[in-house]
Amino acid sequence: MAFHVSEEEGKLIDCCVSLSGLTKQDYVTRRLQCRDVVVQGKPRVYKALRNQMAEIHEELKRLEKCSGDNDELLYTIQLIAETMNGLKGKN
């Protein structure tokens, strides 16, 4: 099965996949079946979280304030916060 998405959509999907710890196939399959994506605390997930936080930090430094024009950034922040909260509960 194949489908096309915009460059922005592709980046968002790739971000969600890397933060989930799943393969892209498993992530997309779970989302299409409206099943929960349960993040597994693996070194790869921690690295993805760290890299995303570094990117967000750089972007926030660049912005004077976060506005509605930054929906993708806000979504990513929310996703990371939820993921880190879930990982925190397992320690």
Phi, psi and omega per residue, in radians:
M1 nan 2.435 3.105
A2 -2.460 2.656 3.072
F3 -2.677 2.794 -3.121
H4 -1.895 2.481 3.045
V5 -2.336 2.833 3.086
S6 -1.195 2.925 3.118
E7 -1.069 -0.720 3.129
E8 -1.128 -0.759 3.119
E9 -1.106 -0.703 3.121
G10 -1.076 -0.744 3.111
K11 -1.114 -0.720 3.131
L12 -1.138 -0.747 3.100
I13 -1.089 -0.798 3.132
D14 -1.060 -0.694 3.106
C15 -1.085 -0.849 -3.136
C16 -1.072 -0.705 3.124
V17 -1.105 -0.835 -3.094
S18 -1.127 -0.594 3.132
L19 -1.351 -0.304 -3.121
S20 -1.471 -0.476 -3.061
G21 1.446 0.009 3.124
L22 -1.640 2.898 2.960
T23 -1.272 2.795 3.128
K24 -1.049 -0.703 3.131
Q25 -1.058 -0.850 -3.132
D26 -1.113 -0.722 -3.141
Y27 -1.084 -0.892 -3.108
V28 -1.104 -0.720 3.134
T29 -1.073 -0.796 3.129
R30 -1.101 -0.750 -3.131
R31 -1.148 -0.704 -3.141
L32 -1.168 -0.508 3.126
Q33 -1.599 0.158 -3.134
C34 0.960 0.615 3.078
R35 -1.701 2.646 3.112
D36 -1.126 2.537 3.008
V37 -1.769 1.909 -3.121
V38 -1.696 2.060 -3.092
V39 -1.352 2.296 3.083
Q40 -1.731 2.228 -3.120
G41 -1.282 1.525 3.140
K42 -1.988 2.768 3.084
P43 -0.939 -0.642 3.129
R44 -1.097 -0.660 3.128
V45 -1.218 -0.765 3.112
Y46 -1.052 -0.717 3.119
K47 -1.114 -0.743 3.122
A48 -1.117 -0.708 3.095
L49 -1.099 -0.791 3.136
R50 -1.073 -0.770 -3.135
N51 -1.150 -0.714 3.117
Q52 -1.141 -0.722 3.119
M53 -1.117 -0.651 3.104
A54 -1.133 -0.739 3.101
E55 -1.112 -0.749 3.139
I56 -1.135 -0.731 3.122
H57 -1.034 -0.785 3.122
E58 -1.104 -0.728 3.140
E59 -1.157 -0.725 3.128
L60 -1.148 -0.624 3.073
K61 -1.107 -0.606 -3.111
R62 -1.294 -0.579 -3.109
L63 -1.480 2.468 3.044
E64 -1.299 -0.686 3.070
K65 -2.678 2.693 -3.128
C66 -1.520 2.128 -3.103
S67 -2.134 -3.121 3.127
G68 -1.087 -0.264 3.123
D69 -1.306 -0.085 -3.074
N70 -2.005 0.765 -3.085
D71 -1.008 -0.714 -3.121
E72 -1.130 -0.737 3.109
L73 -1.104 -0.778 3.128
L74 -1.102 -0.696 3.107
Y75 -1.095 -0.766 -3.130
T76 -1.110 -0.737 3.102
I77 -1.051 -0.776 3.135
Q78 -1.095 -0.763 -3.139
L79 -1.092 -0.761 3.139
I80 -1.152 -0.752 3.134
A81 -1.053 -0.764 3.130
E82 -1.138 -0.710 -3.134
T83 -1.144 -0.814 -3.133
M84 -1.148 -0.619 3.091
N85 -1.106 -0.732 3.110
G86 -1.138 -0.679 3.118
L87 -1.213 -0.639 -3.139
K88 -1.056 -0.676 -3.111
G89 -1.188 -0.307 -3.093
K90 -1.599 -0.177 -3.106
N91 -1.484 nan nan
